Amino acid sequence: RSGLEHLSRAAEISQSNAEVQFLISRLYRRQGEFNLVHKHLEQAWNLGFPEKTIRREEWIAMAQAGQLREAEPHLAELMIHPDEDGPEICEAFINGFLLAYRFNDAARLLDVWQADYPDDPQAHYIRGMLATSSGDNKNAVASLRLALRLAPHRKDIRQELADLLVTLHEYGEAEQLFRKSLQSDSENSDLLIGLGTCLVERGDLQAGRQTFERVLRKSPNLHTAR
């Protein structure tokens, strides 16, 4: 939440800064705290922030929250003139479509997103998660691998891919991913359990036992069964 904390401090210092209020509303929208989005958009509007930009952000927020009756009539306009918000528009409406169980509409918009922004890792990540949820593990792995190549710093993508590879018994690649994540998060129990599972399944029983013991020393009540 460091970005929001910095902006909140900036807002305290400059109560009359319309752009800061708008950026705070956007951060709240990205975090899914929709009850606070309108408050800060209204403050930005009262301070003279461009109404067109505020309306666009309202439509995106409504779509993300699943309020498609209000947001969907504006989808074409947003996609024709996406400005710098194209990926966020796509993700917000895809989220809204999924909340409404409109999976075909979500898939079509995801196709558009990937066609227009082929190097956006988030589109491939969402494609992978949707494939995982539908049991299409082959395409899920392909999408998550591509997402991770485009964003090697994304821990969430790396862990989703590692967990899926364990499910598919591809322990060698999964082990490498868990080890990579543990370099910056060495006490994460989920990562340690994943690594321990890979070690055991690959026949390194001693290293696997040591890894599980490390987890249990840290969290004695934690079950290691995945």
C-alpha positions in Angstrom: 0.0 0.0 0.0 3.0 2.3 -0.2 1.7 4.2 -3.3 -1.6 4.9 -1.5 0.3 6.0 1.7 2.5 8.4 -0.3 -0.6 9.9 -2.0 -2.5 10.1 1.2 0.3 12.1 2.8 0.4 14.3 -0.3 -3.3 14.9 0.0 -2.9 15.9 3.6 -0.3 18.4 2.7 -2.2 19.7 -0.3 -5.9 19.5 0.2 -6.5 21.5 -3.0 -4.6 19.2 -5.3 -7.2 17.7 -7.7 -4.7 15.3 -9.4 -3.7 13.8 -6.1 -7.4 13.1 -5.3 -7.9 11.5 -8.7 -4.8 9.3 -8.3 -6.0 8.2 -4.8 -9.4 7.2 -6.3 -7.6 5.2 -8.9 -5.5 3.3 -6.4 -8.6 2.5 -4.4 -10.3 1.2 -7.5 -7.3 -1.0 -8.3 -7.5 -2.4 -4.7 -11.2 -3.0 -5.1 -12.2 -0.5 -2.4 -15.1 0.9 -4.5 -16.8 2.7 -1.5 -13.8 5.1 -1.5 -13.5 5.6 -5.2 -16.5 8.0 -5.6 -15.5 10.0 -2.6 -12.1 11.0 -4.0 -13.4 11.4 -7.6 -16.0 13.8 -6.3 -13.2 15.7 -4.4 -11.2 15.8 -7.6 -14.2 17.1 -9.6 -14.8 19.8 -7.0 -11.2 20.9 -7.3 -11.5 21.3 -11.0 -10.1 18.0 -12.4 -11.3 17.4 -16.0 -14.9 16.0 -15.9 -14.2 13.7 -18.9 -11.4 11.9 -17.1 -13.5 11.5 -14.0 -16.4 10.1 -15.9 -14.1 7.5 -17.6 -12.7 6.5 -14.2 -16.2 6.1 -12.9 -17.2 3.8 -15.8 -14.1 1.7 -15.3 -14.8 1.4 -11.6 -18.4 0.4 -12.2 -17.4 -2.2 -14.7 -14.8 -3.7 -12.3 -17.4 -3.8 -9.6 -19.8 -5.7 -11.8 -22.2 -2.8 -12.4 -22.5 -3.5 -16.1 -25.9 -1.9 -16.6 -24.3 1.5 -15.9 -20.9 0.8 -17.4 -21.4 -1.4 -20.5 -23.1 1.3 -22.6 -19.7 3.2 -22.5 -17.5 0.2 -23.4 -17.4 1.0 -27.1 -16.5 4.6 -26.4 -13.8 3.6 -24.0 -12.3 1.1 -26.4 -12.3 3.5 -29.4 -10.5 6.1 -27.3 -8.6 4.1 -24.7 -5.9 6.8 -24.3 -3.4 5.2 -21.8 -6.0 3.1 -20.1 -6.6 0.3 -22.6 -5.4 -2.6 -20.5 -7.2 -1.3 -17.4 -10.4 -0.9 -19.3 -10.1 -4.5 -20.6 -9.3 -5.9 -17.2 -12.1 -4.0 -15.5 -14.8 -5.1 -18.0 -13.5 -8.7 -18.0 -13.8 -8.7 -14.2 -17.4 -7.4 -14.5 -18.3 -10.0 -17.2 -16.9 -12.8 -15.0 -18.9 -11.5 -12.0 -22.0 -11.7 -14.2 -21.0 -15.2 -15.4 -20.7 -13.8 -19.0 -17.7 -16.0 -19.8 -18.0 -15.7 -23.6 -18.0 -11.9 -23.4 -15.0 -12.0 -21.1 -13.1 -14.3 -23.5 -13.9 -12.1 -26.5 -12.6 -9.0 -24.7 -9.5 -10.9 -23.5 -8.8 -11.7 -27.2 -9.0 -8.0 -28.0 -6.7 -7.1 -25.1 -4.1 -9.6 -26.2 -4.3 -8.5 -29.8 -3.9 -4.8 -29.0 -1.4 -5.3 -26.1 0.5 -8.5 -26.9 3.3 -7.7 -24.4 1.0 -7.0 -21.5 1.7 -9.8 -19.0 -1.5 -9.3 -17.1 -3.6 -10.4 -20.1 -1.7 -13.6 -20.4 -1.9 -14.1 -16.6 -5.7 -13.7 -16.7 -5.8 -16.1 -19.6 -3.8 -18.6 -17.6 -6.1 -18.3 -14.6 -9.2 -18.7 -16.6 -7.7 -21.8 -18.3 -6.8 -23.2 -14.9 -10.3 -22.7 -13.6 -11.8 -24.5 -16.6 -9.3 -27.4 -16.3 -7.4 -26.5 -19.5 -4.0 -27.0 -17.9 -2.0 -27.2 -21.1 -3.1 -23.7 -22.2 -2.9 -22.5 -18.6 0.8 -23.4 -18.3 1.5 -21.9 -21.7 -0.1 -18.6 -20.8 1.5 -18.4 -17.4 4.9 -19.1 -18.8 4.5 -16.3 -21.3 3.3 -14.0 -18.6 6.3 -14.8 -16.5 8.7 -14.2 -19.4 7.2 -10.8 -19.9 7.2 -10.0 -16.2 9.9 -12.1 -14.4 9.5 -9.9 -11.3 5.8 -10.9 -10.8 5.8 -13.2 -7.7 2.1 -13.9 -8.1 2.5 -15.3 -11.6 5.6 -17.3 -10.6 3.7 -19.0 -7.7 0.6 -19.7 -9.7 2.7 -21.4 -12.4 4.8 -23.3 -9.8 1.6 -24.6 -8.0 0.1 -25.6 -11.4 3.3 -27.5 -12.4 3.2 -29.4 -9.1 -0.4 -30.4 -9.9 0.8 -31.7 -13.3 3.8 -33.5 -11.6 6.3 -31.3 -13.5 8.5 -31.0 -10.4 11.8 -30.0 -11.9 10.5 -26.7 -13.4 8.3 -26.1 -10.3 11.3 -26.5 -8.0 13.3 -23.9 -9.9 10.4 -21.5 -9.6 9.9 -22.1 -5.8 13.7 -21.6 -5.3 13.6 -18.3 -7.2 10.7 -17.0 -5.1 12.4 -18.0 -1.9 15.4 -15.9 -2.7 13.3 -12.8 -1.8 10.8 -14.5 0.6 12.7 -17.1 2.4 10.2 -17.7 5.2 7.1 -18.1 3.1 5.5 -21.4 4.3 3.6 -22.0 1.1 6.8 -21.7 -1.0 8.7 -23.9 1.4 6.0 -26.6 1.3 6.0 -26.4 -2.5 9.7 -26.8 -2.6 9.6 -29.6 -0.1 7.0 -31.4 -2.2 9.1 -31.1 -5.3 12.2 -32.4 -3.5 10.3 -35.4 -2.1 8.7 -36.3 -5.5 12.0 -36.0 -7.2 13.6 -38.5 -4.8 15.6 -36.1 -2.6 13.9 -37.3 0.6 16.5 -35.9 3.0 16.3 -32.3 1.6 12.5 -32.6 1.4 12.3 -33.6 5.1 14.6 -30.8 6.1 12.5 -28.3 4.2 9.3 -29.5 5.9 11.0 -29.5 9.3 11.9 -25.9 8.6 8.3 -25.1 8.0 7.2 -26.9 11.2 9.7 -25.1 13.3 8.3 -21.8 12.0 4.6 -22.9 12.3 4.2 -26.0 14.5 0.4 -26.2 13.9 0.7 -26.1 10.1 -0.2 -29.2 8.2 2.2 -29.9 5.3 -0.3 -31.8 3.2 -1.0 -29.9 0.0 
